Amino acid sequence: MTGLRLFDLNLLIAFDALMAERNVTRAAHRVGIGQPAMSYALSRLRELFGDDLFVRTSSAMQPTTRALEPRGSDFPYSVRHPRKRAVGSRVPS
């Protein structure tokens, strides 16, 4: 449970806004923060889950397979072991 105590629940709000808006600026506006703060939240989410979560396309940010996965049994594991990553996911450079 130690990892969950360190997890910033505001990141869930940021993730939800990014899923809904598919745009960092609009997601930031949706939750009432600046674009740089939303970009930082996305970078923290990427580090936490060891995946890009969203990739930029010509029309919008598309969620990766990992971002679309149902929240399941590995969620607490991924919080406790942020450097570990799911098979097939890639760590942002």
C-alpha positions, 0 to 999 in steps of 0.5 A: 500500500505504500505506493498508493499513498504516494500516488497523486490522485490529481493525476486521475483527473488529468488522465480523465480530461486527456481521455475526453479532450484528446488535446493537452490545452483543452484538457488543461482548460477543462480542469482549470490548470495551465497547459504546462501543468497538464503537460507535466501531469502527462509526463508524470503519468507516462513515467508512472505507467511506463508507457506513452499513454497518448501519442500525437497524430495530425488530428488529436492525441490518440490513447495507446493500448495501455491507456485504453486497458481496463483498470485492473489487477496490475494497477497497484503493482504499477504504482508500487513498481513504476520502473517496471512496465507491461510487455510491449509498452515503451518508456518515453525517452 
